[in-house]
Amino acid sequence: MKITKFLVLSFFLFAFTASSFPEAIQAKVPEAVVDSFGNELEAGGSYFIRAFPAGSTTPLAVSSEGMCPPDVRLSAIFDKVSIRITPVQNDSVIYEDTYVNFNLEVPTCRRGDVTTMWKVSYKPGMDRYIVTTGGMGPLKQFKITKDRANDGLYQLSYYPKSEAFNKRLRFELGYLADNDDVTYLTPNANPVLFAFEPYLFGVPKIEYKKVSE
């Protein structure tokens, strides 16, 4: 009899918890971001980021110019530069909708007083904010989110903290060209989706699997 009462009480406690705190029951572990070969993005790994502007059939790539510290641009594929992606949390892989840092791997900026970490800064010549470098981390400003309508493609978003509202705002990263037709990565601009291509000494990192006979 005592066992029956205990089971009934346990059932009501579970039902109360589920109705009062549904997010605790329905909480999902975030999925890992995958590269163009379907492999999970490794924390601290180097990748090329391909960009697919809406309405265009020509893919671009995240790149930079020769100045130091460089701004973040979208250029032709052959101008691409590798980017190191690290999670803010101590995770072994990169998860969707979690804070990450991006670092351009640019030889001309490997000096002790300069960082190549992405940040958002005002560019007077364009009269708007763009993604540039020089961030001091770890910053909690960028996230990668899967685009549900396009398998294997992702959105990059910028999350600045609003002191007025005491919360973080979300701005999806897009692209915009200046008067010289240089295309920059910038918040709240023309839409673009992204894919990640593994990089290892300039050659895509492909895993070869043994075919069983």
N, C-alpha and C positions, 0 to 999 in steps of 0.2 A: 504493500500500500504506500509506504514511504517512497519507494522507487517511482511509482506512478505519479505521485504528487510532485516529485522532483522533476520528472520529465515534462509535466504540464507547465510547471513554473519556468523551466528552461525555454520551452516553446514560446511562452508569452514574453519573456525577456528578449529573445531573439527578434520576435515580431515588433516589439517596441523599438528596439535598436534600429531595425531596418527601416521603419516608418519615420523615425525621428532623425536619423542620420543616414539617408540613402547614399550620400557620397562616399561614406565609409565602406558600404557594401559594393558599390559600383566602381570604386576607384580602380583605374587600370594602370599597369606599369607602362611607361612610355616605350614606344618602339624605337629600335635603333635606326639611325639614318644609314642608308646603303648607297654604295657607289654604282657606277654604270654596269658593273659585273655582278651586282647583287650581294656583294660582301659588305659587312658592317664597317662603318668608318671607325678607324682606330684612333684613340686619344693620342694627340701629338703627331699624328700621321700627316704626310705631305700629299696634297691633292691639287689637281687642276680643277677649276670651277668653270664649267661651260654655262653660257647664258643663252636663253631662248626668248627673245623679245616677242611679245604678242603681235600677231599679224605678219611676222617675218619668217621666211624659210631659211634664212642664213644664220646659223648659230655663231655666237661670239664667245669670248672668254674673258675672265677677269684678268686684268693686266695692270701695269703701272708705267709711268714715264721715268726718265733717267734722273730727275732731280731727287734730292734727298732732304727731308722725308717725302716720299711720293704720295700722290693722290691715287685713289682706286678708280680704274677705268674699265670700260668694256671695249675690247679691240678684236681684230681678226684672230682666228685660232692660232696662227703661227706666232703671235705676240704674247701668248699666254705665259704666266709665271706661276710657279707652284706656291701653294698657301698651306701653312701649318695650322691645323684646327685643334684646339684644346678645350676641354670642358672646364667650366668654373668649378664644378664639383669633382671629387676624386673618383671619376668613373674610368673604366678601361676602354669604353667605346663612346661614340657620340650619340646621344638620344634626341629624339624629336622634342621640340618645345622646352628645351632646357638651355640655360645660358652657356654660350661658347665664346671663345676669343679666336679671331683670325689674325694671322701674321703673314705678311708678304715675305717670301724668301728671296730677297733682292740683294745680290752681292754688294752693290754700291752703298748699302746702308748698314753694313755690319760694323758699326762703330759703337763704342760704349755709351756715347751720349745721345744716341738716336734709337728709337724703337720703330718697328714696322707693324705694330699692333693697330688694327683698325679702330677708328673712332669717327665720330661725326663732328664736323667743324664748318664754320661759315666761310664761304669763298666769295670775297667781295666782287670779283669779276663777273660772277654769275648771279650775284645777289640772292643766293640761297645756300642751304646747307648741303654738303656732300660728304661721302665717305672718304676719309683720308687716313693718314697714319700718324704715329706719335703717341698712341695711347699708353697709359701707365696702368698696368693691371694688378690683379685680375679685375676687369670691368664686367659688370652685369648689364650688357647692353644689346647683345645680338642673340637671336634664336633661329633655328632651322625648323620649318614646318612643312610636312608633306602636303602637296597639292592633290586633293582628293579626286580631281577630275583628270589628272594626268599621271599615270603610273610611272614612278621613277624620277619624277620632277619635284622640286621643292621651292618654297618661298623663303627668302631671307628677310628678317624683320629687325627693326631697331626699336629698343625699349628705353627711352630716356625717363628719368624719374621726375615727376611733376611735384615741385614743392607746394604749389597751391592746392593740389588735390591729394597730396601725400600718397601717390601711387605711381605706377609706371604706365606710360602711354605706349601704344603700339603703332608703328609706322612701317608699312611694307616697303622694302627697298625696290626701287625701279631704276630707270636710266633717263638721262637728259643730256643733250648735246649743247655745247656752248657755241658762240659765234664762229669759232674756228673749226666747227664740226668735230670736236673732241667729245667723246661720250663718257660721262661720269656716272658712277653708281651713287644714287641719291635717294633719300626718303621721299615717299609720296610723289612719285613721278610716273613715267610710262611703265606699264607692267612688264615684268620679265620673270621667267622661271629658270631654275638652276638645276644642274646635274653635276655629280662629283666623279672625277676620273682619277684613279690612283696613279701615283707618281713615284718612280724610283730611278734616280740618276737619268732622268729624261725619257725613260721607257715606261709605258704603262705596266703596272704590277699585276700580272695575270697568274692565277693559280692553275697549274696543270694537274689534272686528276688522272690517276691510273685507271685505264679501262680494263675491267675484269673480263677475262676470256671465257 
